[in-house]
Amino acid sequence: MKLFAPAVLVGALSLAATRTASAFHVRAVRPQPFSTSTSLGMSSFHLVSDVSEMGEFRNEGILNALGTMEGPSICYGHFAALENKRELDIKEYDNFEFFKAAIDQAECTKILLGNGPFTVFAPTNSAIEKYQGVLTDEIIKHHIVPKDIYTDEMQGTFETLSGHTITFRNEFRKTYVDNALIGQLDNHTGGTPYPTNIVCENGVIHAINVVLEPGYTRSAADSQGVQGLALQSHLNQNVLKDRNALPEDANEKH
Protein backbone atom coordinates (compact mmCIF):
# COMPACT_ATOMS: atom_id res chain seq x y z
CA MET A 1 0.00 0.00 0.00
CA LYS A 2 1.41 3.36 -1.02
CA LEU A 3 1.60 6.14 1.50
CA PHE A 4 1.26 9.63 0.15
CA ALA A 5 1.70 12.86 2.09
CA PRO A 6 -0.31 15.86 0.83
CA ALA A 7 2.68 18.14 1.37
CA VAL A 8 4.65 16.17 -1.21
CA LEU A 9 1.84 16.48 -3.72
CA VAL A 10 1.36 20.18 -3.11
CA GLY A 11 5.07 20.71 -3.57
CA ALA A 12 4.97 18.91 -6.90
CA LEU A 13 1.94 20.73 -8.24
CA SER A 14 1.39 24.47 -7.97
CA LEU A 15 -2.14 25.80 -7.64
CA ALA A 16 -2.82 28.15 -10.57
CA ALA A 17 -3.26 31.74 -9.44
CA THR A 18 -5.82 32.48 -12.11
CA ARG A 19 -7.59 30.48 -14.77
CA THR A 20 -9.80 31.71 -17.57
CA ALA A 21 -13.28 30.26 -17.35
CA SER A 22 -13.56 27.75 -20.17
CA ALA A 23 -16.27 25.42 -21.44
CA PHE A 24 -15.85 21.80 -20.43
CA HIS A 25 -17.96 19.41 -22.51
CA VAL A 26 -18.83 15.98 -21.15
CA ARG A 27 -20.87 13.37 -22.95
CA ALA A 28 -23.26 11.31 -20.86
CA VAL A 29 -25.38 8.21 -21.27
CA ARG A 30 -27.89 9.35 -18.71
CA PRO A 31 -29.54 12.77 -19.21
CA GLN A 32 -29.76 14.91 -16.10
CA PRO A 33 -33.28 15.34 -14.71
CA PHE A 34 -32.33 18.43 -12.76
CA SER A 35 -30.33 21.63 -13.15
CA THR A 36 -26.58 21.77 -12.63
CA SER A 37 -24.43 24.57 -11.33
CA THR A 38 -23.67 25.71 -14.86
CA SER A 39 -25.94 28.75 -14.60
CA LEU A 40 -23.50 30.21 -12.08
CA GLY A 41 -20.89 30.82 -14.76
CA MET A 42 -18.23 28.33 -13.68
CA SER A 43 -18.04 25.74 -16.44
CA SER A 44 -20.61 24.60 -18.95
CA PHE A 45 -21.52 20.96 -19.42
CA HIS A 46 -23.03 19.56 -22.60
CA LEU A 47 -25.19 16.57 -21.74
CA VAL A 48 -26.03 14.05 -24.46
CA SER A 49 -28.47 11.19 -24.01
CA ASP A 50 -27.81 9.51 -27.38
CA VAL A 51 -25.56 6.52 -26.76
CA SER A 52 -24.44 6.55 -30.40
CA GLU A 53 -22.56 9.78 -29.77
CA MET A 54 -20.42 8.19 -27.08
CA GLY A 55 -17.82 6.63 -29.36
CA GLU A 56 -15.84 9.73 -30.27
CA PHE A 57 -15.84 11.03 -26.71
CA ARG A 58 -14.30 8.07 -24.90
CA ASN A 59 -11.62 10.35 -23.43
CA GLU A 60 -14.24 12.34 -21.58
CA GLY A 61 -14.27 10.00 -18.62
CA ILE A 62 -13.85 10.83 -14.97
CA LEU A 63 -10.05 10.97 -15.04
CA ASN A 64 -10.02 13.43 -17.92
CA ALA A 65 -12.67 15.53 -16.23
CA LEU A 66 -10.71 15.79 -12.98
CA GLY A 67 -7.73 17.17 -14.86
CA THR A 68 -9.78 19.72 -16.80
CA MET A 69 -12.78 20.90 -14.80
CA GLU A 70 -12.86 24.06 -12.76
CA GLY A 71 -13.73 23.98 -9.10
CA PRO A 72 -15.36 26.74 -7.06
CA SER A 73 -14.12 30.24 -7.74
CA ILE A 74 -12.39 32.22 -5.02
CA CYS A 75 -12.91 35.98 -4.99
CA TYR A 76 -10.61 38.67 -3.63
CA GLY A 77 -13.10 39.54 -0.88
CA HIS A 78 -11.86 41.89 1.83
CA PHE A 79 -8.36 41.97 0.32
CA ALA A 80 -9.57 43.39 -3.00
CA ALA A 81 -8.36 46.92 -2.30
CA LEU A 82 -4.79 45.69 -1.81
CA GLU A 83 -4.83 44.23 -5.32
CA ASN A 84 -6.76 47.12 -6.89
CA LYS A 85 -9.66 44.74 -7.49
CA ARG A 86 -13.32 44.55 -6.59
CA GLU A 87 -14.43 42.20 -3.83
CA LEU A 88 -16.35 39.92 -6.21
CA ASP A 89 -13.59 39.72 -8.82
CA ILE A 90 -12.37 36.14 -9.22
CA LYS A 91 -8.88 35.58 -7.89
CA GLU A 92 -8.48 31.88 -8.72
CA TYR A 93 -10.26 28.56 -8.99
CA ASP A 94 -9.93 25.77 -6.45
CA ASN A 95 -9.42 22.87 -8.82
CA PHE A 96 -8.66 19.14 -8.58
CA GLU A 97 -5.12 18.54 -9.89
CA PHE A 98 -3.90 17.39 -6.48
CA PHE A 99 -6.64 14.77 -6.13
CA LYS A 100 -6.02 13.61 -9.72
CA ALA A 101 -2.31 13.16 -8.91
CA ALA A 102 -3.20 11.28 -5.71
CA ILE A 103 -5.38 8.90 -7.74
CA ASP A 104 -2.47 8.23 -10.09
CA GLN A 105 -0.05 7.55 -7.24
CA ALA A 106 -2.56 5.32 -5.47
CA GLU A 107 -2.83 3.25 -8.65
CA CYS A 108 -6.58 3.86 -8.92
CA THR A 109 -6.21 5.00 -12.53
CA LYS A 110 -7.04 1.57 -13.96
CA ILE A 111 -10.22 1.44 -11.91
CA LEU A 112 -11.50 4.80 -13.16
CA LEU A 113 -10.61 3.94 -16.76
CA GLY A 114 -13.23 1.20 -16.49
CA ASN A 115 -16.77 1.44 -17.79
CA GLY A 116 -18.21 2.20 -14.38
CA PRO A 117 -20.50 3.67 -13.46
CA PHE A 118 -18.66 5.42 -10.63
CA THR A 119 -19.43 8.32 -8.35
CA VAL A 120 -16.34 10.26 -7.32
CA PHE A 121 -16.32 12.74 -4.45
CA ALA A 122 -13.41 14.98 -5.40
CA PRO A 123 -11.70 17.12 -2.73
CA THR A 124 -10.46 20.44 -4.07
CA ASN A 125 -6.79 21.41 -4.07
CA SER A 126 -7.24 23.44 -0.88
CA ALA A 127 -8.90 20.46 0.83
CA ILE A 128 -5.87 18.30 -0.01
CA GLU A 129 -3.51 21.03 1.22
CA LYS A 130 -5.30 21.27 4.56
CA TYR A 131 -5.46 17.52 5.15
CA GLN A 132 -3.19 16.52 8.04
CA GLY A 133 -3.14 12.79 7.41
CA VAL A 134 -1.57 10.52 4.80
CA LEU A 135 -3.42 9.80 1.56
CA THR A 136 -3.29 6.01 1.43
CA ASP A 137 -4.81 3.79 -1.25
CA GLU A 138 -7.67 3.11 1.16
CA ILE A 139 -8.46 6.80 1.61
CA ILE A 140 -8.41 7.50 -2.13
CA LYS A 141 -10.74 4.54 -2.78
CA HIS A 142 -13.02 5.84 -0.02
CA HIS A 143 -13.93 8.70 -2.39
CA ILE A 144 -15.23 6.30 -5.07
CA VAL A 145 -18.61 4.54 -5.08
CA PRO A 146 -19.22 1.89 -7.80
CA LYS A 147 -22.56 3.32 -8.97
CA ASP A 148 -24.15 6.58 -10.11
CA ILE A 149 -25.33 8.83 -7.29
CA TYR A 150 -26.88 12.19 -8.19
CA THR A 151 -27.78 14.92 -5.74
CA ASP A 152 -31.46 13.97 -5.76
CA GLU A 153 -30.44 10.47 -4.65
CA MET A 154 -28.19 11.48 -1.78
CA GLN A 155 -29.75 9.80 1.20
CA GLY A 156 -28.84 6.80 3.29
CA THR A 157 -25.57 4.88 3.25
CA PHE A 158 -23.40 3.60 0.39
CA GLU A 159 -20.33 1.37 0.34
CA THR A 160 -17.19 2.77 -1.28
CA LEU A 161 -14.34 0.92 -3.00
CA SER A 162 -12.46 1.07 0.30
CA GLY A 163 -14.97 -1.37 1.79
CA HIS A 164 -16.17 1.30 4.23
CA THR A 165 -19.43 3.21 4.01
CA ILE A 166 -20.31 6.88 3.62
CA THR A 167 -23.54 8.41 4.87
CA PHE A 168 -25.55 11.31 3.48
CA ARG A 169 -27.51 13.73 5.61
CA ASN A 170 -29.40 16.97 5.11
CA GLU A 171 -29.11 19.76 7.67
CA PHE A 172 -30.07 23.41 7.45
CA ARG A 173 -30.82 23.06 3.72
CA LYS A 174 -27.35 21.68 3.06
CA THR A 175 -26.28 18.20 2.01
CA TYR A 176 -23.33 16.40 3.57
CA VAL A 177 -21.53 13.17 2.84
CA ASP A 178 -20.06 12.30 6.24
CA ASN A 179 -18.40 15.60 7.22
CA ALA A 180 -18.02 16.98 3.67
CA LEU A 181 -20.28 19.71 2.34
CA ILE A 182 -21.75 19.08 -1.12
CA GLY A 183 -22.65 21.79 -3.60
CA GLN A 184 -22.91 24.77 -1.29
CA LEU A 185 -20.91 27.93 -0.92
CA ASP A 186 -18.15 27.29 1.61
CA ASN A 187 -16.74 30.79 2.05
CA HIS A 188 -17.94 34.32 2.63
CA THR A 189 -16.05 36.04 -0.19
CA GLY A 190 -18.66 35.68 -2.89
CA GLY A 191 -17.16 32.65 -4.63
CA THR A 192 -19.23 30.14 -6.54
CA PRO A 193 -20.58 26.90 -5.04
CA TYR A 194 -18.82 23.57 -5.35
CA PRO A 195 -19.86 21.95 -8.67
CA THR A 196 -22.03 18.85 -8.49
CA ASN A 197 -23.67 16.38 -10.90
CA ILE A 198 -20.74 16.58 -13.32
CA VAL A 199 -21.79 13.83 -15.68
CA CYS A 200 -18.99 11.89 -17.40
CA GLU A 201 -18.96 8.93 -19.75
CA ASN A 202 -18.35 6.47 -16.92
CA GLY A 203 -19.94 8.18 -13.95
CA VAL A 204 -20.49 11.41 -12.08
CA ILE A 205 -18.32 13.76 -10.01
CA HIS A 206 -19.22 15.88 -6.97
CA ALA A 207 -16.73 18.37 -5.56
CA ILE A 208 -16.25 18.40 -1.78
CA ASN A 209 -14.47 20.68 0.67
CA VAL A 210 -12.62 18.12 2.84
CA VAL A 211 -10.93 14.73 2.49
CA LEU A 212 -13.18 11.81 3.47
CA GLU A 213 -11.80 9.34 5.98
CA PRO A 214 -12.88 5.70 6.48
CA GLY A 215 -14.51 5.05 9.84
CA TYR A 216 -16.00 8.52 10.23
CA THR A 217 -18.80 8.64 12.79
CA ARG A 218 -21.01 11.57 13.57
CA SER A 219 -20.85 10.98 17.34
CA ALA A 220 -17.04 11.09 17.34
CA ALA A 221 -17.04 14.32 15.34
CA ASP A 222 -19.59 15.90 17.67
CA SER A 223 -17.52 14.84 20.68
CA GLN A 224 -14.42 16.46 19.21
CA GLY A 225 -16.42 19.62 18.57
CA VAL A 226 -17.63 19.79 22.17
CA GLN A 227 -14.10 19.23 23.46
CA GLY A 228 -12.85 21.98 21.16
CA LEU A 229 -15.45 24.43 22.43
CA ALA A 230 -14.59 23.58 26.05
CA LEU A 231 -10.89 24.14 25.37
CA GLN A 232 -11.58 27.45 23.63
CA SER A 233 -13.74 28.59 26.55
CA HIS A 234 -10.95 27.73 28.99
CA LEU A 235 -8.38 29.61 26.90
CA ASN A 236 -10.66 32.64 26.63
CA GLN A 237 -11.05 32.72 30.41
CA ASN A 238 -7.28 32.63 30.87
CA VAL A 239 -6.82 35.51 28.44
CA LEU A 240 -9.44 37.61 30.21
CA LYS A 241 -7.91 36.75 33.58
CA ASP A 242 -4.46 37.85 32.38
CA ARG A 243 -6.00 41.15 31.33
CA ASN A 244 -7.68 41.55 34.73
CA ALA A 245 -11.04 41.43 32.99
CA LEU A 246 -12.15 38.31 34.83
CA PRO A 247 -12.43 37.78 38.60
CA GLU A 248 -9.92 35.37 40.14
CA ASP A 249 -12.69 32.96 41.17
CA ALA A 250 -14.32 32.86 37.72
CA ASN A 251 -12.88 29.45 36.89
CA GLU A 252 -14.30 28.02 40.11
CA LYS A 253 -17.81 28.90 38.93
CA HIS A 254 -17.49 26.78 35.79
C-alpha positions in Angstrom: 0.0 0.0 0.0 1.4 3.4 -1.0 1.6 6.1 1.5 1.3 9.6 0.1 1.7 12.9 2.1 -0.3 15.9 0.8 2.7 18.1 1.4 4.7 16.2 -1.2 1.8 16.5 -3.7 1.4 20.2 -3.1 5.1 20.7 -3.6 5.0 18.9 -6.9 1.9 20.7 -8.2 1.4 24.5 -8.0 -2.1 25.8 -7.6 -2.8 28.2 -10.6 -3.3 31.7 -9.4 -5.8 32.5 -12.1 -7.6 30.5 -14.8 -9.8 31.7 -17.6 -13.3 30.3 -17.4 -13.6 27.8 -20.2 -16.3 25.4 -21.4 -15.9 21.8 -20.4 -18.0 19.4 -22.5 -18.8 16.0 -21.2 -20.9 13.4 -22.9 -23.3 11.3 -20.9 -25.4 8.2 -21.3 -27.9 9.4 -18.7 -29.5 12.8 -19.2 -29.8 14.9 -16.1 -33.3 15.3 -14.7 -32.3 18.4 -12.8 -30.3 21.6 -13.2 -26.6 21.8 -12.6 -24.4 24.6 -11.3 -23.7 25.7 -14.9 -25.9 28.8 -14.6 -23.5 30.2 -12.1 -20.9 30.8 -14.8 -18.2 28.3 -13.7 -18.0 25.7 -16.4 -20.6 24.6 -18.9 -21.5 21.0 -19.4 -23.0 19.6 -22.6 -25.2 16.6 -21.7 -26.0 14.1 -24.5 -28.5 11.2 -24.0 -27.8 9.5 -27.4 -25.6 6.5 -26.8 -24.4 6.5 -30.4 -22.6 9.8 -29.8 -20.4 8.2 -27.1 -17.8 6.6 -29.4 -15.8 9.7 -30.3 -15.8 11.0 -26.7 -14.3 8.1 -24.9 -11.6 10.3 -23.4 -14.2 12.3 -21.6 -14.3 10.0 -18.6 -13.9 10.8 -15.0 -10.0 11.0 -15.0 -10.0 13.4 -17.9 -12.7 15.5 -16.2 -10.7 15.8 -13.0 -7.7 17.2 -14.9 -9.8 19.7 -16.8 -12.8 20.9 -14.8 -12.9 24.1 -12.8 -13.7 24.0 -9.1 -15.4 26.7 -7.1 -14.1 30.2 -7.7 -12.4 32.2 -5.0 -12.9 36.0 -5.0 -10.6 38.7 -3.6 -13.1 39.5 -0.9 -11.9 41.9 1.8 -8.4 42.0 0.3 -9.6 43.4 -3.0 -8.4 46.9 -2.3 -4.8 45.7 -1.8 -4.8 44.2 -5.3 -6.8 47.1 -6.9 -9.7 44.7 -7.5 -13.3 44.6 -6.6 -14.4 42.2 -3.8 -16.4 39.9 -6.2 -13.6 39.7 -8.8 -12.4 36.1 -9.2 -8.9 35.6 -7.9 -8.5 31.9 -8.7 -10.3 28.6 -9.0 -9.9 25.8 -6.5 -9.4 22.9 -8.8 -8.7 19.1 -8.6 -5.1 18.5 -9.9 -3.9 17.4 -6.5 -6.6 14.8 -6.1 -6.0 13.6 -9.7 -2.3 13.2 -8.9 -3.2 11.3 -5.7 -5.4 8.9 -7.7 -2.5 8.2 -10.1 0.0 7.6 -7.2 -2.6 5.3 -5.5 -2.8 3.3 -8.6 -6.6 3.9 -8.9 -6.2 5.0 -12.5 -7.0 1.6 -14.0 -10.2 1.4 -11.9 -11.5 4.8 -13.2 -10.6 3.9 -16.8 -13.2 1.2 -16.5 -16.8 1.4 -17.8 -18.2 2.2 -14.4 -20.5 3.7 -13.5 -18.7 5.4 -10.6 -19.4 8.3 -8.3 -16.3 10.3 -7.3 -16.3 12.7 -4.4 -13.4 15.0 -5.4 -11.7 17.1 -2.7 -10.5 20.4 -4.1 -6.8 21.4 -4.1 -7.2 23.4 -0.9 -8.9 20.5 0.8 -5.9 18.3 0.0 -3.5 21.0 1.2 -5.3 21.3 4.6 -5.5 17.5 5.2 -3.2 16.5 8.0 -3.1 12.8 7.4 -1.6 10.5 4.8 -3.4 9.8 1.6 -3.3 6.0 1.4 -4.8 3.8 -1.2 -7.7 3.1 1.2 -8.5 6.8 1.6 -8.4 7.5 -2.1 -10.7 4.5 -2.8 -13.0 5.8 0.0 -13.9 8.7 -2.4 -15.2 6.3 -5.1 -18.6 4.5 -5.1 -19.2 1.9 -7.8 -22.6 3.3 -9.0 -24.2 6.6 -10.1 -25.3 8.8 -7.3 -26.9 12.2 -8.2 -27.8 14.9 -5.7 -31.5 14.0 -5.8 -30.4 10.5 -4.7 -28.2 11.5 -1.8 -29.7 9.8 1.2 -28.8 6.8 3.3 -25.6 4.9 3.2 -23.4 3.6 0.4 -20.3 1.4 0.3 -17.2 2.8 -1.3 -14.3 0.9 -3.0 -12.5 1.1 0.3 -15.0 -1.4 1.8 -16.2 1.3 4.2 -19.4 3.2 4.0 -20.3 6.9 3.6 -23.5 8.4 4.9 -25.6 11.3 3.5 -27.5 13.7 5.6 -29.4 17.0 5.1 -29.1 19.8 7.7 -30.1 23.4 7.5 -30.8 23.1 3.7 -27.4 21.7 3.1 -26.3 18.2 2.0 -23.3 16.4 3.6 -21.5 13.2 2.8 -20.1 12.3 6.2 -18.4 15.6 7.2 -18.0 17.0 3.7 -20.3 19.7 2.3 -21.8 19.1 -1.1 -22.7 21.8 -3.6 -22.9 24.8 -1.3 -20.9 27.9 -0.9 -18.2 27.3 1.6 -16.7 30.8 2.0 -17.9 34.3 2.6 -16.0 36.0 -0.2 -18.7 35.7 -2.9 -17.2 32.6 -4.6 -19.2 30.1 -6.5 -20.6 26.9 -5.0 -18.8 23.6 -5.4 -19.9 21.9 -8.7 -22.0 18.8 -8.5 -23.7 16.4 -10.9 -20.7 16.6 -13.3 -21.8 13.8 -15.7 -19.0 11.9 -17.4 -19.0 8.9 -19.7 -18.4 6.5 -16.9 -19.9 8.2 -14.0 -20.5 11.4 -12.1 -18.3 13.8 -10.0 -19.2 15.9 -7.0 -16.7 18.4 -5.6 -16.3 18.4 -1.8 -14.5 20.7 0.7 -12.6 18.1 2.8 -10.9 14.7 2.5 -13.2 11.8 3.5 -11.8 9.3 6.0 -12.9 5.7 6.5 -14.5 5.1 9.8 -16.0 8.5 10.2 -18.8 8.6 12.8 -21.0 11.6 13.6 -20.8 11.0 17.3 -17.0 11.1 17.3 -17.0 14.3 15.3 -19.6 15.9 17.7 -17.5 14.8 20.7 -14.4 16.5 19.2 -16.4 19.6 18.6 -17.6 19.8 22.2 -14.1 19.2 23.5 -12.8 22.0 21.2 -15.5 24.4 22.4 -14.6 23.6 26.0 -10.9 24.1 25.4 -11.6 27.5 23.6 -13.7 28.6 26.5 -10.9 27.7 29.0 -8.4 29.6 26.9 -10.7 32.6 26.6 -11.1 32.7 30.4 -7.3 32.6 30.9 -6.8 35.5 28.4 -9.4 37.6 30.2 -7.9 36.8 33.6 -4.5 37.8 32.4 -6.0 41.2 31.3 -7.7 41.6 34.7 -11.0 41.4 33.0 -12.1 38.3 34.8 -12.4 37.8 38.6 -9.9 35.4 40.1 -12.7 33.0 41.2 -14.3 32.9 37.7 -12.9 29.4 36.9 -14.3 28.0 40.1 -17.8 28.9 38.9 -17.5 26.8 35.8 
